[in-house]
Amino acid sequence: MTHRSDQRPSRRDLLRTLGAAPLAASALQAAPTARAQTSSSQARIVIAGSGLGGIAVASRLRQLVPGAKITIVDAKQEHNYQPGYTLVATGIWPIEKVKNRNAEFQPEGVEWVQEMVASFDPASNSLTTTGGRKIGYDFLVVATGLQLGYDQIEGMDVKAIGSNGLGSVYASPEAALATWQAMDAFRAKGGQAVMTLPAGPLKCAGAPLKMTFMVADRLRQAGTLDKSKVDFFSGLPDDTVFGVKPVNDNVLARWKALGIQTHYLRKLVAIDPGARKAFFTSPEGERQEVGYDFLHVVPPMRAPDAVKGSDLAAKDGPMAAGGWLEVSKDTLQHKRYPNVFGVGDINGTPRGKTAATVKKSAPLVAHNLVRVIDGQPPDQIFDGYTSCPMIVREGSAMLIEFDYDGKLTPSLPMIEPLQESFMAWFMKYRLLKPAYIAVLKGRV
Ligand SMILES: Cc1cc2nc3c(=O)[nH]c(=O)nc-3n(C[C@H](O)[C@H](O)[C@H](O)COP(=O)(O)OP(=O)(O)OC[C@H]3O[C@@H](n4cnc5c(N)ncnc54)[C@H](O)[C@@H]3O)c2cc1C
């Protein structure tokens, strides 16, 4: 196994990039669009979930409402830098870079209840933890992220990732590393790679595409691309692998040049890891069996059960099946419970399941919530900012940024969206984790 970069940046690349790095970092840390409101309230604020969104909002509320009693509820002890999983799963980063202790990031003066929320009862402004503790609140922020639906793929066992050519970047840091081990073994000989994408909302919908670019690149580096085949099975309609048209078309053109074949309206329903077979169905119910040497599984995603089973979940419309939080896409306030806000992946918004979305929306959620605490309506509007550095090969990426309407919203003057660059790669590789930690600490 190797972590060595086969394609090292040239000295000129590095100098050019380092010159631009401060600008990139400052753009990443741009101040929220308007000044945040403060309050002298002593309200009880409960935050469900201590991932990126929960801690980012807690850090801001600590500053904006110093008299409030803020409680975070989440049993998770480890804090994972999930945007780094694709780097671990493709042999670029060591696993340690995506693992921190959650205690490191808990803001001072915030109570941390180390249990999960078992159920929400918004009608009585309370929730119950898995330990049976009932916690009342005046205001609630739901930041539980999402649940990976590996259970919806027959024969899939997360513990089997890494063996028999089975990969899946999403499950955990350990699964990401095991995915790299499977990919590394596969590239030595080459063969059939089967890459998958379910329909429906996903966190970092670019990750399945990055994994596909990188499997081709790793084969190329190993000299086995010519005797290999990479097939991408999309659950989306014809010619769709990504929901933003110019990005989609750009990716498909690149894949065509690389010889990656695409298949559409194919849903991964079962795998037989021992026999290395994947089974897909079409909307007409046709079942297709596909053999593989390397398989990348991307599970369907839904809201965690505690949210999905509560009155906070969307009741109808496209977000109801996944049980996503029923928030206004503009203010991120719950549509039926005005003392509830959502941040991050749990939100039933048309786009925006990325860490970059949290960076842009956490200050807005904190501000709008403070307005509501003080009896005023929310006044900041979220544009749906979503971003994804699309790795196209080792040492090169495209920085894709867009809004709810799928309009490209480039934020850095020296980076053209849809044009691959070493700079975009360098941001992903080196600059975005410090920016993520600044978001957690409420510094941006
Ligand atoms: C493979 C991969 C690649 C990615 N790449 C990128 C990228 O390149 N760029 C980017 O911007 N984003 C990327 N992301 C997405 C980014 O990591 C997420 O969008 C971000 O972490 C969302 O933050 P969150 O707080 O909503 O959820 P999380 O950070 O996942 O945190 C959710 C927290 O809620 C807790 N929780 C769950 N259920 C309950 C419950 N019942 N009670 C209490 N707590 C609960 C969990 O334990 C967890 O701590 C990637 C993600 C993955 C997995």
The ligand as an SDF file (V2000), in Angstrom:
LIG
                    3D

 53 58  0  0  0  0  0  0  0  0999 V2000
  -17.2260   11.0390    1.7990 C   0  0  0  0  0  0  0  0  0  0  0  0
  -17.6270   12.4570    2.0970 C   0  0  0  0  0  0  0  0  0  0  0  0
  -17.0240   13.4910    1.3880 C   0  0  0  0  0  0  0  0  0  0  0  0
  -17.3900   14.8150    1.6200 C   0  0  0  0  0  0  0  0  0  0  0  0
  -16.7630   15.7980    0.9230 N   0  0  0  0  0  0  0  0  0  0  0  0
  -17.0830   17.0910    1.1640 C   0  0  0  0  0  0  0  0  0  0  0  0
  -16.4040   18.1460    0.4930 C   0  0  0  0  0  0  0  0  0  0  0  0
  -15.4960   17.9220   -0.3090 O   0  0  0  0  0  0  0  0  0  0  0  0
  -16.7750   19.4240    0.7540 N   0  0  0  0  0  0  0  0  0  0  0  0
  -17.7530   19.7010    1.6550 C   0  0  0  0  0  0  0  0  0  0  0  0
  -18.0410   20.8860    1.8690 O   0  0  0  0  0  0  0  0  0  0  0  0
  -18.4370   18.7210    2.3070 N   0  0  0  0  0  0  0  0  0  0  0  0
  -18.1110   17.4260    2.0930 C   0  0  0  0  0  0  0  0  0  0  0  0
  -18.7600   16.4200    2.7850 N   0  0  0  0  0  0  0  0  0  0  0  0
  -20.0110   16.7200    3.5370 C   0  0  0  0  0  0  0  0  0  0  0  0
  -19.8090   17.2650    4.9470 C   0  0  0  0  0  0  0  0  0  0  0  0
  -18.9340   16.4640    5.6880 O   0  0  0  0  0  0  0  0  0  0  0  0
  -21.1770   17.3280    5.6270 C   0  0  0  0  0  0  0  0  0  0  0  0
  -22.0650   18.0370    4.7960 O   0  0  0  0  0  0  0  0  0  0  0  0
  -21.1010   18.0260    6.9870 C   0  0  0  0  0  0  0  0  0  0  0  0
  -20.2980   17.2780    7.8660 O   0  0  0  0  0  0  0  0  0  0  0  0
  -22.5080   18.2040    7.5400 C   0  0  0  0  0  0  0  0  0  0  0  0
  -22.4830   18.6290    8.8730 O   0  0  0  0  0  0  0  0  0  0  0  0
  -23.6760   18.2140    9.8640 P   0  0  0  0  0  0  0  0  0  0  0  0
  -23.3900   18.8720   11.1480 O   0  0  0  0  0  0  0  0  0  0  0  0
  -24.9750   18.4310    9.2000 O   0  0  0  0  0  0  0  0  0  0  0  0
  -23.5490   16.6300    9.9950 O   0  0  0  0  0  0  0  0  0  0  0  0
  -22.3890   15.8020   10.6860 P   0  0  0  0  0  0  0  0  0  0  0  0
  -21.1090   16.5630   10.6520 O   0  0  0  0  0  0  0  0  0  0  0  0
  -22.4280   14.4670   10.0270 O   0  0  0  0  0  0  0  0  0  0  0  0
  -22.8310   15.6560   12.2090 O   0  0  0  0  0  0  0  0  0  0  0  0
  -24.0420   15.1000   12.6110 C   0  0  0  0  0  0  0  0  0  0  0  0
  -23.9560   14.7880   14.0950 C   0  0  0  0  0  0  0  0  0  0  0  0
  -25.2680   14.4810   14.5600 O   0  0  0  0  0  0  0  0  0  0  0  0
  -25.1820   13.3860   15.4380 C   0  0  0  0  0  0  0  0  0  0  0  0
  -26.4860   12.7080   15.5170 N   0  0  0  0  0  0  0  0  0  0  0  0
  -27.0850   11.8790   14.6190 C   0  0  0  0  0  0  0  0  0  0  0  0
  -28.2530   11.4390   15.0920 N   0  0  0  0  0  0  0  0  0  0  0  0
  -28.4060   12.0010   16.3240 C   0  0  0  0  0  0  0  0  0  0  0  0
  -29.4040   11.8980   17.3230 C   0  0  0  0  0  0  0  0  0  0  0  0
  -30.4690   11.1290   17.1740 N   0  0  0  0  0  0  0  0  0  0  0  0
  -29.2090   12.5870   18.4790 N   0  0  0  0  0  0  0  0  0  0  0  0
  -28.1050   13.3820   18.6600 C   0  0  0  0  0  0  0  0  0  0  0  0
  -27.1400   13.5020   17.7450 N   0  0  0  0  0  0  0  0  0  0  0  0
  -27.2840   12.8110   16.5850 C   0  0  0  0  0  0  0  0  0  0  0  0
  -24.0710   12.5190   14.8880 C   0  0  0  0  0  0  0  0  0  0  0  0
  -23.5380   11.6720   15.8990 O   0  0  0  0  0  0  0  0  0  0  0  0
  -23.0830   13.5720   14.3970 C   0  0  0  0  0  0  0  0  0  0  0  0
  -22.1320   13.9040   15.3980 O   0  0  0  0  0  0  0  0  0  0  0  0
  -18.3810   15.0960    2.5980 C   0  0  0  0  0  0  0  0  0  0  0  0
  -18.9590   14.0470    3.3490 C   0  0  0  0  0  0  0  0  0  0  0  0
  -18.5610   12.7460    3.1090 C   0  0  0  0  0  0  0  0  0  0  0  0
  -19.1520   11.6390    3.9530 C   0  0  0  0  0  0  0  0  0  0  0  0
  1  2  1  0
  2  3  1  0
  2 52  2  0
  3  4  2  0
  4  5  1  0
  4 50  1  0
  5  6  2  0
  6  7  1  0
  6 13  1  0
  7  8  2  0
  7  9  1  0
  9 10  1  0
 10 11  2  0
 10 12  1  0
 12 13  2  0
 13 14  1  0
 14 15  1  0
 14 50  1  0
 15 16  1  0
 16 17  1  0
 16 18  1  0
 18 19  1  0
 18 20  1  0
 20 21  1  0
 20 22  1  0
 22 23  1  0
 23 24  1  0
 24 25  2  0
 24 26  1  0
 24 27  1  0
 27 28  1  0
 28 29  2  0
 28 30  1  0
 28 31  1  0
 31 32  1  0
 32 33  1  0
 33 34  1  0
 33 48  1  0
 34 35  1  0
 35 36  1  0
 35 46  1  0
 36 37  1  0
 36 45  1  0
 37 38  2  0
 38 39  1  0
 39 40  1  0
 39 45  2  0
 40 41  1  0
 40 42  2  0
 42 43  1  0
 43 44  2  0
 44 45  1  0
 46 47  1  0
 46 48  1  0
 48 49  1  0
 50 51  2  0
 51 52  1  0
 52 53  1  0
M  END
$$$$
